[in-house]
Amino acid sequence: MSTIFSSKSRKTLAAIALIATTSLSAAACGSSDDTSNASSSTAEAPAPKPVATIDSLKGNDTQVTLDQGFVDALTSLKLTPGTVGTAKLEDGALIFPITGGNVTVFKPGAVSPYVIGQIQHEGSGLSLAAGGTKVKLTNLNVDPGVSRIYGDVVVNGKVAASSAYLFKLDGRTLKPLTTGSGTATLEGTKVEISPVAAPLLNDTFKTDAVKPGLLVGIAKITVNTTPAE
């Protein structure tokens, strides 16, 4: 793009690029050809500069509409879903407020991945309970560079794992970006159980029914594009 952006426009671009890249697979951030081209030109050109940087990301939320297959799986396992902290469960969707984060955006193809940062959801999470066992998956942190969601795992009040790889993101069902009223929204990304979380949940609830790649639901990420004053 040859357009010269103002400071405010650059921040808006960074916010939009952040949620878009969050919903894509890691491969979408740059192909092997991108990497080789960047490497071959390193000696001839200076290191690429960011298109935009947001040091402090604020609002709004990440919403995951639960897949009926996931709900049925929970029912068959007699697991009851719930929320932790500031999270909400409304009309079949989990809602996690975005509490912070940061992002640096490069021109696509300049480096791989071309978006570096995180989207934080501190103080909220998802709970699963069965009998006398309750698991909390909290403080979710989206890493757009690798299309993963990390979080803390608490079992019956005790920390079982910190910053564990809980969910993976698949953006092949992504819908076009929409903007308006100072926000940008992207939805359609699949949220799936990671190969790390599946055995952890199976061990905790004494089952083998939780499989890696189990579809949890469809994500809708909304962020503010108007810089905070």
C-alpha angles and dihedrals in degrees: 000000000000098000116120108231126211118230091260092047091051091055090049091050091050093053092049093046090049097059092041093054092043088063097048129081119257089256090063090064092068140332128234087259090057090053095048093047091050091049095048092052097046094096093048102044136039120255111283118261123227119262088217142346130206110192095186120033116198133189165335123085150273114234125193117194104209117240114237090231090058091048090050090049091053090049092051090051091045090239119153116210121216143157135259127214115328095355119114134206108207130162092346095311132110114220122199119185114230107237103178149313140144139244141198117195126200128186108277109263095020093096135354120265093024095194119058124181145066143261112220129206102182120179098022140080152131127287130201120194135185125166108320095341124095125179123194122197104195146163092035115202121192116210107199094191094067101020093240136131118216128191149153121273120212121184117194091337097313125106109247098174138359124215090356121174099254108160139018126211127226114192100183090105093049119145124217117281117261126200137187145126093029096308140096122211132194125178140169101071115136117234112206137181110263125233087249098051096045098066091039092057092042092053092047096049096034097241141109096212098099107089129190108257094030105156110243097178149287121296129225114188121193122183135175114256095185110089115240113251 
